[in-house]
Amino acid sequence: MTTVIALTANQTAWLLTLVAGVVVLVVVALLLEMLRRTVLKVEASVLEAWEAGRRVEHNTIGTFLLKSTRERGAELVEELEHHR
């Protein structure tokens, strides 16, 4: 004797709903992982840019003195001309 197990319409709907839920769950998990990796890349790029900006600032911290240095240099040249 063979036993046939048939699903009712209600059971089929539940099964399809569960399968769809698992598919959605997997897709959302994949999208969240892609977002996490992108955020890490952006964060690394921002940190790189920040460090580059700090190095530029460090290398150019004395540039405001250039104007007065030029003026003092001109005064020095004038003074040296007087002593020739």
C-alpha positions as CSV (number, residue, x, y, z in Angstrom):
1,M,0.0,0.0,0.0
2,T,1.3,3.5,-0.9
3,T,0.8,6.6,1.2
4,V,0.4,9.8,-0.8
5,I,1.0,13.0,1.1
6,A,-0.6,15.9,-0.5
7,L,-0.3,19.5,0.7
8,T,-3.4,21.5,1.1
9,A,-3.6,25.0,-0.4
10,N,-2.9,26.5,3.0
11,Q,0.2,24.4,3.5
12,T,1.5,25.3,0.1
13,A,1.0,29.0,0.7
14,W,2.9,28.6,4.0
15,L,5.7,26.7,2.3
16,L,6.0,29.3,-0.4
17,T,6.0,32.1,2.1
18,L,8.8,30.5,4.1
19,V,10.9,29.9,1.0
20,A,10.4,33.5,-0.1
21,G,11.3,34.7,3.4
22,V,14.6,32.7,3.3
23,V,15.4,34.1,-0.2
24,V,14.7,37.6,1.0
25,L,16.8,37.0,4.1
26,V,19.8,35.8,2.0
27,V,19.5,38.8,-0.4
28,V,19.3,41.3,2.5
29,A,22.4,39.6,4.2
30,L,24.3,39.9,0.9
31,L,23.4,43.5,0.4
32,L,24.3,44.4,4.0
33,E,27.7,42.7,3.5
34,M,28.3,44.6,0.3
35,L,27.4,47.8,2.2
36,R,29.8,47.0,5.0
37,R,32.7,46.4,2.7
38,T,32.0,49.6,0.8
39,V,31.9,51.5,4.1
40,L,35.2,50.1,5.1
41,K,36.7,51.1,1.8
42,V,35.3,54.6,2.1
43,E,36.6,54.9,5.7
44,A,40.1,53.8,4.6
45,S,40.0,56.4,1.8
46,V,38.9,59.1,4.2
47,L,41.7,58.3,6.6
48,E,44.2,58.4,3.8
49,A,42.9,61.8,2.7
50,W,43.0,63.1,6.2
51,E,46.6,61.9,6.7
52,A,47.6,63.5,3.4
53,G,46.0,66.8,4.5
54,R,47.9,66.7,7.8
55,R,51.1,66.2,5.9
56,V,50.4,69.1,3.6
57,E,49.6,71.3,6.7
58,H,52.8,70.2,8.4
59,N,54.8,71.0,5.2
60,T,53.2,74.4,4.7
61,I,52.8,75.6,8.2
62,G,55.5,78.3,7.8
63,T,54.3,79.7,4.5
64,F,52.7,82.8,6.1
65,L,56.2,83.9,7.0
66,L,57.2,84.1,3.3
67,K,55.9,87.6,2.9
68,S,57.8,89.0,5.8
69,T,60.9,87.0,4.8
70,R,60.8,88.6,1.3
71,E,60.5,92.0,2.9
72,R,63.3,91.4,5.3
73,G,65.4,90.1,2.5
74,A,64.9,93.2,0.5
75,E,65.8,95.3,3.5
76,L,69.0,93.2,4.0
77,V,69.9,93.7,0.3
78,E,69.4,97.5,0.8
79,E,71.6,97.5,3.9
80,L,74.3,95.5,2.2
81,E,74.3,98.0,-0.7
82,H,75.0,100.8,1.8
83,H,78.0,98.9,3.2
84,R,79.8,98.4,-0.2
